[in-house]
């Protein structure tokens, strides 16, 4: 199934200017989770990414529905 993904923060540096504004279409298997998507995008656990669908932050084991518009934000930390 296909989903449209937009990357933000330093994650977007791997995209062309057009891809940054329009997002990229990614083919993921039926029942894929946020963790699966991050893996396909090459975003590792240590670097992290926050997956948002329809304004809702997904847990890494939450499924992504077909045709979803997905935003992936760079995870940040601090104290």
N, CA, C and O atoms as a DFTB+ gen file, in Angstrom:
316 C
 N C O
     1  1       0.840      -1.176       0.000
     2  2       0.000       0.000       0.000
     3  2       0.884       1.238       0.000
     4  3       2.040       1.187       0.421
     5  1       0.342       2.328      -0.467
     6  2       1.122       3.553      -0.593
     7  2       0.669       4.593       0.416
     8  3      -0.519       4.741       0.703
     9  1       1.665       5.315       0.950
    10  2       1.399       6.446       1.833
    11  2       2.278       7.610       1.396
    12  3       3.370       7.406       0.864
    13  1       1.803       8.822       1.619
    14  2       2.582      10.024       1.321
    15  2       3.250      10.456       2.621
    16  3       2.596      10.594       3.654
    17  1       4.568      10.666       2.551
    18  2       5.358      10.974       3.744
    19  2       6.088      12.299       3.559
    20  3       6.725      12.527       2.531
    21  1       5.992      13.174       4.566
    22  2       6.774      14.404       4.602
    23  2       7.733      14.310       5.786
    24  3       7.343      13.932       6.890
    25  1       8.985      14.659       5.537
    26  2      10.011      14.630       6.572
    27  2      10.323      16.056       7.023
    28  3      10.324      16.985       6.215
    29  1      10.585      16.221       8.315
    30  2      10.855      17.535       8.886
    31  2      12.151      17.510       9.680
    32  3      12.658      16.447      10.038
    33  1      12.678      18.700       9.948
    34  2      13.941      18.814      10.677
    35  2      15.079      18.339       9.797
    36  3      14.999      18.422       8.572
    37  1      16.130      17.846      10.411
    38  2      17.284      17.392       9.639
    39  2      16.963      16.158       8.801
    40  3      17.711      15.835       7.878
    41  1      15.873      15.466       9.101
    42  2      15.479      14.307       8.296
    43  2      15.185      14.715       6.857
    44  3      15.397      13.931       5.932
    45  1      14.699      15.938       6.669
    46  2      14.340      16.401       5.320
    47  2      15.561      16.669       4.450
    48  3      15.421      16.828       3.238
    49  1      16.747      16.722       5.032
    50  2      17.956      17.012       4.259
    51  2      18.275      15.920       3.243
    52  3      19.033      16.156       2.302
    53  1      17.713      14.740       3.420
    54  2      17.959      13.650       2.468
    55  2      17.078      13.738       1.230
    56  3      17.208      12.920       0.319
    57  1      16.179      14.723       1.185
    58  2      15.231      14.870       0.078
    59  2      15.605      16.034      -0.827
    60  3      16.333      16.943      -0.428
    61  1      15.092      15.992      -2.056
    62  2      15.253      17.122      -2.975
    63  2      14.306      18.247      -2.525
    64  3      13.388      17.995      -1.744
    65  1      14.512      19.472      -3.002
    66  2      13.592      20.555      -2.629
    67  2      12.128      20.251      -2.951
    68  3      11.244      20.557      -2.151
    69  1      11.863      19.650      -4.118
    70  2      10.479      19.306      -4.465
    71  2       9.912      18.265      -3.500
    72  3       8.761      18.367      -3.075
    73  1      10.720      17.271      -3.160
    74  2      10.261      16.233      -2.231
    75  2      10.008      16.818      -0.845
    76  3       9.106      16.365      -0.139
    77  1      10.788      17.815      -0.448
    78  2      10.579      18.454       0.857
    79  2       9.208      19.110       0.920
    80  3       8.518      19.023       1.936
    81  1       8.812      19.770      -0.170
    82  2       7.528      20.476      -0.139
    83  2       6.340      19.554      -0.401
    84  3       5.282      19.725       0.205
    85  1       6.502      18.583      -1.291
    86  2       5.385      17.713      -1.677
    87  2       5.336      16.400      -0.899
    88  3       4.293      15.749      -0.848
    89  1       6.452      16.012      -0.296
    90  2       6.536      14.703       0.348
    91  2       6.909      13.640      -0.675
    92  3       7.035      13.917      -1.868
    93  1       7.080      12.434      -0.189
    94  2       7.426      11.302      -1.051
    95  2       6.388      10.205      -0.866
    96  3       5.798      10.055       0.204
    97  1       6.181       9.449      -1.926
    98  2       5.260       8.314      -1.839
    99  2       6.087       7.079      -1.489
   100  3       7.091       6.782      -2.137
   101  1       5.650       6.374      -0.460
   102  2       6.373       5.207       0.020
   103  2       5.450       3.997      -0.022
   104  3       4.297       4.074       0.400
   105  1       5.955       2.894      -0.528
   106  2       5.209       1.625      -0.564
   107  2       5.545       0.858       0.711
   108  3       6.704       0.537       0.973
   109  1       4.507       0.570       1.500
   110  2       4.694      -0.215       2.722
   111  2       3.741      -1.403       2.689
   112  3       2.690      -1.335       2.052
   113  1       4.097      -2.488       3.368
   114  2       3.201      -3.643       3.372
   115  2       1.934      -3.382       4.189
   116  3       1.924      -2.559       5.104
   117  1       0.885      -4.092       3.841
   118  2      -0.371      -4.021       4.601
   119  2      -0.076      -4.341       6.067
   120  3       0.632      -5.304       6.361
   121  1      -0.612      -3.545       6.979
   122  2      -0.400      -3.771       8.408
   123  2       0.914      -3.228       8.931
   124  3       1.288      -3.502      10.071
   125  1       1.630      -2.453       8.101
   126  2       2.914      -1.894       8.530
   127  2       2.711      -0.927       9.693
   128  3       1.691      -0.244       9.786
   129  1       3.691      -0.888      10.565
   130  2       3.652      -0.020      11.738
   131  2       4.551       1.188      11.524
   132  3       5.284       1.268      10.538
   133  1       4.482       2.124      12.458
   134  2       5.365       3.289      12.419
   135  2       6.824       2.835      12.434
   136  3       7.652       3.415      11.731
   137  1       7.151       1.821      13.215
   138  2       8.514       1.293      13.265
   139  2       8.932       0.765      11.889
   140  3      10.058       0.996      11.450
   141  1       8.021       0.054      11.209
   142  2       8.313      -0.465       9.875
   143  2       8.617       0.675       8.900
   144  3       9.569       0.600       8.123
   145  1       7.805       1.721       8.949
   146  2       8.010       2.865       8.061
   147  2       9.360       3.515       8.327
   148  3      10.107       3.804       7.393
   149  1       9.675       3.745       9.597
   150  2      10.962       4.360       9.925
   151  2      12.117       3.507       9.413
   152  3      13.114       4.042       8.927
   153  1      11.991       2.189       9.518
   154  2      13.019       1.293       9.008
   155  2      13.181       1.403       7.506
   156  3      14.303       1.435       7.001
   157  1      12.057       1.461       6.779
   158  2      12.111       1.607       5.319
   159  2      12.747       2.929       4.897
   160  3      13.391       3.017       3.851
   161  1      12.557       3.952       5.724
   162  2      13.126       5.261       5.424
   163  2      14.581       5.379       5.872
   164  3      15.237       6.384       5.598
   165  1      15.083       4.355       6.558
   166  2      16.465       4.387       7.039
   167  2      16.648       5.273       8.250
   168  3      17.745       5.774       8.500
   169  1      15.573       5.470       9.008
   170  2      15.646       6.275      10.222
   171  2      15.771       5.311      11.392
   172  3      14.807       4.650      11.779
   173  1      16.967       5.243      11.943
   174  2      17.262       4.256      12.985
   175  2      16.725       4.692      14.341
   176  3      16.442       5.867      14.576
   177  1      16.596       3.719      15.213
   178  2      16.116       3.977      16.578
   179  2      16.946       5.050      17.293
   180  3      16.368       5.944      17.910
   181  1      18.284       4.991      17.229
   182  2      19.039       6.014      17.952
   183  2      18.778       7.427      17.422
   184  3      18.707       8.382      18.195
   185  1      18.637       7.551      16.098
   186  2      18.396       8.879      15.526
   187  2      16.965       9.312      15.802
   188  3      16.691      10.481      16.073
   189  1      16.081       8.366      15.729
   190  2      14.692       8.582      16.103
   191  2      13.865       9.365      15.106
   192  3      14.391      10.100      14.270
   193  1      12.596       9.195      15.210
   194  2      11.640       9.913      14.404
   195  2      10.283       9.792      15.058
   196  3       9.944       8.742      15.605
   197  1       9.511      10.846      15.008
   198  2       8.160      10.857      15.556
   199  2       7.203      10.830      14.378
   200  3       7.226      11.724      13.533
   201  1       6.364       9.807      14.321
   202  2       5.435       9.620      13.207
   203  2       4.066      10.165      13.600
   204  3       3.508       9.796      14.633
   205  1       3.535      11.055      12.752
   206  2       2.242      11.690      13.010
   207  2       1.320      11.435      11.821
   208  3       1.701      11.655      10.671
   209  1       0.098      10.966      12.110
   210  2      -0.930      10.749      11.089
   211  2      -2.195      11.456      11.553
   212  3      -2.696      11.201      12.648
   213  1      -2.705      12.348      10.709
   214  2      -3.931      13.089      11.028
   215  2      -3.850      13.781      12.387
   216  3      -4.814      13.775      13.153
   217  1      -2.687      14.379      12.682
   218  2      -2.512      15.114      13.929
   219  2      -2.321      14.249      15.160
   220  3      -2.271      14.761      16.279
   221  1      -2.214      12.952      14.966
   222  2      -2.062      12.017      16.086
   223  2      -0.680      11.394      16.050
   224  3      -0.276      10.823      15.037
   225  1       0.048      11.503      17.158
   226  2       1.359      10.884      17.250
   227  2       1.166       9.382      17.423
   228  3       0.456       8.934      18.323
   229  1       1.812       8.608      16.543
   230  2       1.709       7.154      16.618
   231  2       2.789       6.582      17.522
   232  3       3.904       7.101      17.585
   233  1       2.448       5.515      18.214
   234  2       3.454       4.717      18.895
   235  2       4.162       3.883      17.841
   236  3       3.633       3.694      16.746
   237  1       5.343       3.384      18.155
   238  2       6.114       2.649      17.152
   239  2       5.401       1.392      16.667
   240  3       5.683       0.912      15.569
   241  1       4.485       0.850      17.464
   242  2       3.780      -0.364      17.068
   243  2       2.386      -0.110      16.508
   244  3       1.648      -1.056      16.233
   245  1       2.019       1.166      16.338
   246  2       0.716       1.507      15.748
   247  2       0.761       1.321      14.237
   248  3       1.747       1.670      13.588
   249  1      -0.310       0.772      13.687
   250  2      -0.401       0.543      12.240
   251  2      -0.710       1.836      11.496
   252  3      -1.340       2.752      12.026
   253  1      -0.248       1.879      10.256
   254  2      -0.508       3.014       9.371
   255  2      -1.516       2.548       8.328
   256  3      -1.342       1.492       7.720
   257  1      -2.557       3.324       8.124
   258  2      -3.608       2.932       7.185
   259  2      -3.248       3.324       5.759
   260  3      -2.464       4.245       5.528
   261  1      -3.823       2.623       4.834
   262  2      -3.600       2.851       3.403
   263  2      -3.982       4.282       3.031
   264  3      -5.021       4.786       3.457
   265  1      -3.141       4.924       2.241
   266  2      -3.426       6.265       1.758
   267  2      -3.184       7.374       2.759
   268  3      -3.496       8.532       2.482
   269  1      -2.636       7.046       3.913
   270  2      -2.429       8.041       4.963
   271  2      -1.425       9.100       4.527
   272  3      -0.481       8.822       3.787
   273  1      -1.653      10.317       5.003
   274  2      -0.670      11.389       4.856
   275  2       0.127      11.396       6.155
   276  3      -0.409      11.690       7.223
   277  1       1.394      11.074       6.053
   278  2       2.237      10.856       7.228
   279  2       3.297      11.934       7.320
   280  3       3.919      12.288       6.318
   281  1       3.503      12.452       8.510
   282  2       4.591      13.390       8.786
   283  2       5.556      12.698       9.733
   284  3       5.147      12.040      10.689
   285  1       6.846      12.858       9.451
   286  2       7.876      12.296      10.338
   287  2       8.754      13.458      10.785
   288  3       9.391      14.134       9.977
   289  1       8.765      13.666      12.093
   290  2       9.544      14.741      12.688
   291  2      10.775      14.171      13.365
   292  3      10.754      13.065      13.905
   293  1      11.833      14.935      13.326
   294  2      13.049      14.546      14.023
   295  2      12.765      14.549      15.518
   296  3      12.244      15.525      16.057
   297  1      13.105      13.461      16.178
   298  2      12.955      13.392      17.630
   299  2      14.033      14.264      18.271
   300  3      15.192      14.244      17.856
   301  1      13.642      15.014      19.268
   302  2      14.619      15.843      19.971
   303  2      14.526      15.539      21.457
   304  3      13.501      15.060      21.943
   305  1      15.554      15.809      22.137
   306  2      15.556      15.585      23.579
   307  2      16.298      16.714      24.247
   308  3      16.971      17.516      23.599
   309  1      16.168      16.758      25.494
   310  2      16.834      17.808      26.247
   311  2      16.464      17.701      27.709
   312  3      15.748      16.791      28.126
   313  1      16.937      18.595      28.433
   314  2      16.624      18.510      29.853
   315  2      16.659      19.802      30.535
   316  3      16.414      19.871      31.739
